[in-house]
Amino acid sequence: MRSVAPCAVPAGQQDLFLQKLSADGKVLAARQWGSTDDEHAARLALDSCGGIVAVGSSGNATRRDALVWFWRP
């Protein structure tokens, strides 16, 4: 399995990643979160300072935990 974020190794089957792109599509920043479980982002929003807030969950077939991720690129 390979990662979609530059220079990042996937931690599990499904990780969360975000990229900040320029107007012409160049990657300006990238961030990946992962564990040995599967991460799922359900919603994304921008905060008042330009940061990104993602809410979702991490877990496996028998357990799922709610998570909130913050990123200020």
C-alpha positions as a Markdown table, in Angstrom:
| # | Residue | x | y | z |
|---|---|---|---|---|
| 1 | Met | 0.0 | 0.0 | 0.0 |
| 2 | Arg | 1.3 | 3.5 | -0.7 |
| 3 | Ser | 0.5 | 6.9 | 0.7 |
| 4 | Val | -1.2 | 9.8 | -1.0 |
| 5 | Ala | 0.7 | 12.4 | 1.1 |
| 6 | Pro | 4.2 | 13.1 | -0.1 |
| 7 | Cys | 6.9 | 11.3 | 2.0 |
| 8 | Ala | 4.3 | 9.7 | 4.3 |
| 9 | Val | 4.0 | 6.0 | 5.0 |
| 10 | Pro | 0.4 | 4.8 | 5.6 |
| 11 | Ala | -0.2 | 3.5 | 9.1 |
| 12 | Gly | -3.2 | 1.4 | 8.4 |
| 13 | Gln | -5.7 | 0.5 | 5.7 |
| 14 | Gln | -7.3 | 3.9 | 5.7 |
| 15 | Asp | -5.6 | 7.2 | 6.9 |
| 16 | Leu | -6.8 | 10.8 | 6.9 |
| 17 | Phe | -4.8 | 13.2 | 4.8 |
| 18 | Leu | -5.2 | 16.9 | 3.9 |
| 19 | Gln | -3.4 | 18.9 | 1.3 |
| 20 | Lys | -3.2 | 22.7 | 0.7 |
| 21 | Leu | -3.0 | 23.4 | -3.0 |
| 22 | Ser | -2.0 | 26.6 | -4.9 |
| 23 | Ala | -4.3 | 28.0 | -7.6 |
| 24 | Asp | -2.4 | 26.0 | -10.2 |
| 25 | Gly | -2.6 | 22.7 | -8.3 |
| 26 | Lys | 0.8 | 22.6 | -6.7 |
| 27 | Val | 1.0 | 21.0 | -3.2 |
| 28 | Leu | 1.9 | 23.7 | -0.7 |
| 29 | Ala | 1.5 | 21.6 | 2.4 |
| 30 | Ala | 0.4 | 18.1 | 3.3 |
| 31 | Arg | -0.5 | 16.3 | 6.5 |
| 32 | Gln | -1.5 | 12.7 | 7.2 |
| 33 | Trp | -2.9 | 11.1 | 10.3 |
| 34 | Gly | -3.0 | 7.4 | 10.8 |
| 35 | Ser | -2.8 | 4.5 | 13.2 |
| 36 | Thr | -3.0 | 0.8 | 12.8 |
| 37 | Asp | -6.8 | 1.2 | 12.8 |
| 38 | Asp | -8.8 | 2.9 | 10.1 |
| 39 | Glu | -9.4 | 6.6 | 10.2 |
| 40 | His | -12.5 | 8.1 | 8.7 |
| 41 | Ala | -13.2 | 11.9 | 8.3 |
| 42 | Ala | -16.9 | 12.7 | 8.3 |
| 43 | Arg | -16.8 | 16.5 | 8.1 |
| 44 | Leu | -14.3 | 19.3 | 7.5 |
| 45 | Ala | -14.5 | 23.0 | 8.4 |
| 46 | Leu | -12.3 | 26.1 | 8.5 |
| 47 | Asp | -11.8 | 27.9 | 11.8 |
| 48 | Ser | -11.6 | 31.7 | 12.1 |
| 49 | Cys | -7.8 | 31.6 | 11.9 |
| 50 | Gly | -7.7 | 29.6 | 8.7 |
| 51 | Gly | -7.0 | 26.3 | 10.4 |
| 52 | Ile | -8.7 | 23.1 | 9.4 |
| 53 | Val | -10.9 | 21.1 | 11.7 |
| 54 | Ala | -11.9 | 17.5 | 10.8 |
| 55 | Val | -14.2 | 15.3 | 12.8 |
| 56 | Gly | -14.5 | 11.6 | 12.3 |
| 57 | Ser | -13.5 | 8.3 | 13.9 |
| 58 | Ser | -10.8 | 5.7 | 14.3 |
| 59 | Gly | -11.3 | 2.1 | 14.9 |
| 60 | Asn | -11.7 | -1.5 | 13.6 |
| 61 | Ala | -14.4 | -4.0 | 13.2 |
| 62 | Thr | -15.1 | -4.2 | 16.9 |
| 63 | Arg | -14.4 | -0.7 | 18.2 |
| 64 | Arg | -14.8 | 2.8 | 16.9 |
| 65 | Asp | -13.7 | 6.1 | 18.7 |
| 66 | Ala | -14.8 | 9.6 | 17.8 |
| 67 | Leu | -11.9 | 11.9 | 16.9 |
| 68 | Val | -11.2 | 15.6 | 16.1 |
| 69 | Trp | -8.1 | 16.6 | 14.1 |
| 70 | Phe | -6.7 | 20.2 | 13.9 |
| 71 | Trp | -4.3 | 21.4 | 11.3 |
| 72 | Arg | -2.9 | 24.9 | 10.7 |
| 73 | Pro | -1.0 | 24.7 | 7.4 |
